[in-house]
């Protein structure tokens, strides 16, 4: 199982990160976000629930440091040589009196990494305050500061190979949504349909298989659709329910989101009107989107449609998307909202999700979109109309 991209692809990513480090004044980075570790090297294993970092320096090669039993994954998911894969002993795992990050700090100190300007990711799920505290204690002469989303921002512009990977993820997303549409009927339990959806996500196509999406698939049925992220239950779908599916596809950890809405029976007027507004809003978003357009201006195109219909949506309408691990597939960089003045770069990929969570019901429509020089195109291809199922 070779890495998903070429050596040159990873070398280019490292060059971009090192340039960003130089611009920010960092000698070293301690990278704790699993998606960033993957993006930098291809490393892929469900190993991030124990301490795991990638050390990246101007004068040292990227080195993975993690649990001993997980080090073997580097041999078949990365191009890293053996001396760039460092494992801490198994007896350090979840011990009350010690911590693997102390081992990491000792390793760094032994290689002359103390006394440097070190950036660390302070706001990621898997690099804990305890781990950072141990690292700082072992390298007390270093200047430690938050490198924030330095690597994430380098991920924003996708290479042709990444676009191709996301196109495959989008195909899988369509397969998953078709499974949802084919199976949703009154009396079918939510959990049974979700089992089929997840199977479709993992099965992929005859040409390429899928991974589990970083954002777990969601089904929002009836009253539960009035909020954004409810979990499915074993309750059966019912006649006259509006059901939103927030699914997606994943290929080699690259995620494409896709949300659609179905209704069991005759749709109420509120759903018809809201769906019309949301569909027009998606058209306006796509018309507004191209390279160098500000994110807030894309949001303004959507807001103009809502204003015309007298509707309100308080949350952002989208974000950049790409490689990701649970619990989130967003890149934590750009967001589409009124105050985000970030210009869209060519070859960004974004997930626009127009969720409308109303009193006692809700609906969703989303697309994964490739931003190009003069336009934007949907990678996800699936009918946008509410799927009305006659009962």
C-alpha positions in Angstrom: 0.0 0.0 0.0 2.2 2.9 -1.2 1.6 6.6 -0.2 -1.3 8.1 -2.1 0.9 10.8 -3.7 4.4 11.1 -5.3 7.6 11.9 -3.5 7.6 15.2 -5.4 4.1 16.1 -4.1 5.2 15.7 -0.5 8.5 17.5 -1.1 6.6 20.5 -2.5 4.3 20.5 0.6 7.3 20.5 2.9 8.9 23.4 1.0 5.7 25.4 1.4 5.6 24.7 5.1 9.2 25.6 5.6 8.7 28.9 3.8 5.7 29.7 6.0 7.8 28.8 9.0 10.6 31.2 7.9 8.0 33.9 7.3 6.7 33.4 10.9 10.1 33.1 12.5 10.0 29.4 13.5 12.9 27.0 13.6 10.8 24.0 14.5 7.2 23.0 14.4 5.5 20.4 16.6 2.5 19.2 14.5 -0.2 17.4 16.4 -3.2 17.5 14.0 -3.5 14.1 12.3 -4.7 15.6 9.1 -1.6 17.8 8.9 0.7 14.8 9.7 -1.0 12.9 6.8 -0.8 15.9 4.4 2.9 16.3 5.1 4.0 12.7 4.8 1.0 10.4 4.0 1.2 8.7 7.4 -2.2 7.0 8.0 -3.2 4.9 11.0 -5.9 5.1 13.7 -3.1 6.0 16.1 -3.9 9.6 17.1 -5.8 8.7 20.3 -2.4 8.4 22.0 0.2 11.1 21.8 1.6 11.5 18.3 3.4 14.4 16.7 5.4 15.3 13.6 8.5 17.4 14.2 9.3 19.6 11.2 12.4 21.8 11.1 14.3 24.1 8.8 17.4 22.0 9.3 16.0 18.6 10.2 13.8 16.2 8.1 10.2 15.6 9.2 10.1 13.0 11.9 7.1 11.1 13.2 7.1 10.3 16.9 4.4 8.0 18.2 3.4 4.8 19.8 5.7 1.8 19.2 2.9 -0.5 17.9 1.9 2.2 15.4 5.3 3.0 14.0 5.0 0.2 11.4 2.3 2.0 9.5 5.0 4.6 8.4 6.7 1.9 6.4 3.8 1.4 4.0 2.0 4.8 4.1 4.9 7.2 3.9 8.3 7.6 2.2 10.0 8.3 5.6 13.2 6.4 6.1 13.7 4.5 9.4 15.6 7.3 11.1 12.6 9.6 10.6 10.2 7.3 12.5 10.7 7.3 16.3 8.5 5.3 18.7 8.0 5.6 22.4 7.9 2.4 24.5 4.5 0.7 25.1 5.0 1.1 28.9 4.5 4.8 28.5 0.9 4.4 27.2 -1.7 5.9 29.6 0.4 5.7 32.7 -0.4 8.0 35.6 3.2 8.8 36.6 4.7 9.5 33.2 3.8 10.8 29.7 4.9 10.0 26.2 5.5 13.7 25.5 8.4 13.6 28.0 10.0 10.9 25.8 9.4 13.2 22.8 11.0 16.1 24.6 14.0 14.1 25.6 14.5 12.9 22.0 14.3 16.5 20.7 16.7 17.8 23.4 19.2 15.0 22.6 19.3 16.2 19.0 20.1 19.8 19.9 16.6 21.2 19.4 16.5 23.2 22.7 17.1 26.9 22.5 15.1 27.3 19.3 12.0 29.1 18.2 9.4 26.3 18.3 5.8 26.6 17.1 3.1 24.2 18.3 -0.5 23.7 17.3 -2.4 25.0 20.4 -5.9 24.5 19.1 -6.1 21.0 17.8 -8.0 18.1 19.3 -5.1 15.7 19.9 -2.2 17.8 21.1 -3.2 18.3 24.7 -2.1 20.9 27.3 -0.5 18.0 29.3 1.6 17.0 26.3 2.7 20.6 25.5 3.6 21.0 29.2 5.9 18.0 29.1 7.6 19.2 25.9 8.2 22.7 27.3 9.7 21.2 30.5 12.2 19.2 28.4 13.2 22.1 26.2 13.2 25.0 28.7 15.5 27.2 26.7 13.3 27.3 23.7 10.9 30.0 22.8 7.5 28.4 22.5 4.6 30.0 20.7 1.4 29.1 18.9 1.9 28.4 15.2 -1.8 28.5 14.9 -3.0 27.1 11.6 0.3 27.4 9.7 0.1 24.0 8.1 -3.7 24.2 7.6 -3.3 27.3 5.5 -0.7 25.6 3.3 -3.3 22.9 2.6 -5.8 25.4 1.3 -4.6 25.3 -2.4 -5.0 21.8 -3.8 -2.7 20.2 -6.3 -4.1 18.5 -9.4 -3.5 15.1 -7.7 -5.5 16.3 -4.7 -8.3 17.5 -6.9 -8.4 14.1 -8.6 -8.6 12.4 -5.1 -11.5 14.7 -4.1 -13.3 13.9 -7.4 -13.2 10.3 -6.4 -14.5 11.1 -2.9 -17.3 13.0 -4.5 -18.3 10.0 -6.6 -18.5 7.9 -3.4 -20.6 10.7 -1.8 -23.1 10.3 -4.6 -23.2 6.5 -4.1 -23.9 7.0 -0.4 -26.7 9.6 -1.1 -28.4 7.3 -3.7 -28.3 4.5 -1.0 -30.1 6.9 1.3 -32.7 7.8 -1.2 -33.3 4.2 -2.2 -33.8 3.0 1.3 -35.7 5.8 3.1 -39.3 4.7 3.6 -41.9 4.8 6.5 -41.2 2.0 8.9 -37.5 1.6 8.1 -35.4 2.2 11.1 -32.9 5.1 11.0 -30.1 2.8 12.2 -30.8 0.2 9.5 -30.6 2.7 6.7 -27.5 4.3 8.2 -25.9 0.8 8.2 -26.5 0.6 4.4 -25.2 4.2 3.9 -22.0 3.5 5.8 -21.5 0.3 3.8 -21.8 2.3 0.6 -19.3 4.8 1.8 -16.7 2.2 2.6 -17.5 0.0 -0.5 -16.9 2.9 -2.9 -16.9 1.8 -6.5 -15.5 -1.2 -8.4 -12.6 1.0 -9.4 -11.7 2.5 -5.9 -12.8 1.9 -2.4 -13.8 4.4 0.3 -12.8 5.4 3.8 -14.9 6.4 6.7 -15.7 10.1 6.4 -14.0 12.4 9.0 -17.4 13.9 9.8 -19.7 11.0 10.6 -22.8 10.6 8.4 -25.9 12.2 9.8 -29.6 11.7 9.3 -31.9 14.5 10.5 -35.5 13.2 10.6 -38.6 15.0 11.6 -38.2 17.1 14.7 -34.6 16.1 15.0 -34.0 18.0 11.7 -34.6 21.3 13.6 -31.0 21.1 14.8 -27.7 20.7 12.9 -26.0 17.6 14.2 -28.3 15.0 15.9 -27.3 11.3 15.9 -29.4 8.7 14.3 -31.6 6.5 16.5 -33.5 3.2 16.1 -36.7 5.0 15.5 -38.5 4.3 12.2 -39.0 6.9 9.6 -42.6 8.2 9.4 -45.0 9.3 6.8 -45.0 13.1 6.3 -41.4 13.5 7.7 -38.9 15.7 6.2 -35.4 14.1 6.3 -32.1 15.7 5.7 -29.1 13.5 5.0 -25.6 15.0 5.6 -23.3 12.4 4.2 -20.2 12.5 2.0 -17.5 10.3 0.6 -13.9 9.8 1.6 -10.9 8.6 -0.5 -7.5 8.2 1.0 -8.7 10.5 3.8 -9.8 13.2 1.4 -13.4 14.1 2.1 -16.2 15.4 -0.1 -19.4 16.5 1.7 -22.9 16.1 0.3 -26.2 17.0 1.9 -29.7 16.5 0.5 -33.3 16.4 1.7 -36.1 13.9 1.2 -39.8 14.0 2.2 -42.1 11.1 2.8 -45.5 12.1 1.4 -46.8 15.4 0.1 -44.4 18.2 1.0 -45.8 21.1 3.1 -45.7 24.6 1.6 -43.0 25.7 4.0 -40.7 23.1 2.7 -41.5 23.9 -0.9 -40.8 27.6 -0.4 -37.7 27.1 1.7 -36.2 24.6 -0.8 -36.8 27.0 -3.6 -35.0 29.7 -1.7 -32.1 27.4 -0.8 -31.8 26.2 -4.4 -31.6 29.8 -5.7 -29.1 30.6 -3.0 -26.9 27.8 -4.1 -27.0 29.0 -7.7 -26.0 32.5 -6.5 -23.2 31.2 -4.4 -21.8 29.3 -7.4 -22.2 32.3 -9.7 -20.3 34.5 -7.2 -17.5 32.1 -6.6 -14.1 32.3 -8.4 -10.6 33.0 -7.5 -9.8 36.3 -5.6 -13.5 36.8 -4.6 -13.8 37.5 -0.9 -15.5 34.9 1.2 -17.8 37.5 2.6 -19.0 38.5 -0.9 -19.9 34.9 -1.6 -21.9 34.9 1.7 -23.5 38.2 0.6 -24.8 36.6 -2.6 -26.6 33.9 -0.5 -27.8 36.5 2.0 -29.5 38.5 -0.7 -31.6 35.5 -1.6 -32.6 34.9 2.0 -33.5 38.5 2.4 -35.8 38.3 -0.6 -37.6 35.4 1.0 -37.6 36.7 4.5 -35.5 33.8 5.9 -32.7 33.7 8.3 -29.6 31.6 8.8 -27.2 32.6 11.6 -24.4 30.1 11.0 -21.7 30.2 8.3 -22.5 28.6 5.0 -19.3 26.8 4.3 -15.6 26.2 4.7 -12.6 24.7 3.1 -12.4 20.9 3.0 -9.9 18.2 2.2 -7.8 15.6 4.0 -9.3 15.0 7.5 -9.7 12.6 10.4 -12.6 12.3 12.8 -14.2 14.3 14.3 -14.1 17.0 11.5 -13.4 17.2 7.8 -13.1 21.0 7.7 -9.6 22.6 7.3 -10.3 25.3 10.0 -9.2 28.1 7.7 -11.6 30.0 5.5 -15.3 30.3 6.4 -18.1 31.8 4.4 -19.7 34.4 6.6 -20.3 38.2 6.6 -17.0 39.1 8.2 -14.5 36.8 6.5 -12.6 38.9 4.0 -10.2 36.1 2.9 -9.9 36.0 -0.9 -10.6 32.6 -2.4 -7.5 31.2 -4.0 -7.6 29.3 -7.3 -7.8 25.5 -6.6 -9.3 25.8 -3.2 -12.0 23.2 -2.5 -14.9 24.2 -0.3 -18.0 22.6 1.2 -21.0 24.9 0.9 -23.7 23.7 3.2 -27.0 25.5 3.3 -28.7 24.0 6.3 -32.0 25.6 7.3 -33.0 24.4 10.8 -36.6 25.5 11.4 -39.1 25.2 14.2 -39.8 21.4 14.4 -38.3 20.6 11.0 -35.3 21.3 8.8 -33.7 20.7 5.4 -30.1 20.8 4.0 -28.5 21.2 0.6 -24.7 21.1 0.1 -22.0 20.8 -2.5 -18.3 20.3 -2.5 -16.9 22.9 -4.9 -13.6 23.4 -6.8 -12.7 27.1 -7.0 -11.1 27.9 -10.4 -9.7 31.0 -12.0 -12.9 32.3 -13.5 -15.6 30.1 -12.1 -16.4 27.3 -9.6 -17.6 23.8 -10.4 -19.3 21.2 -8.2 -17.3 18.0 -7.6 -20.3 16.4 -6.1 -22.9 15.6 -8.8 -26.4 14.7 -7.5 -29.9 16.2 -8.2 -30.6 19.1 -5.9 -34.4 19.0 -5.7 -36.1 17.7 -2.6 -36.7 13.9 -3.1 -40.4 13.6 -2.7 -41.4 10.0 -2.1 -45.1 9.3 -2.7 -46.6 7.3 0.1 
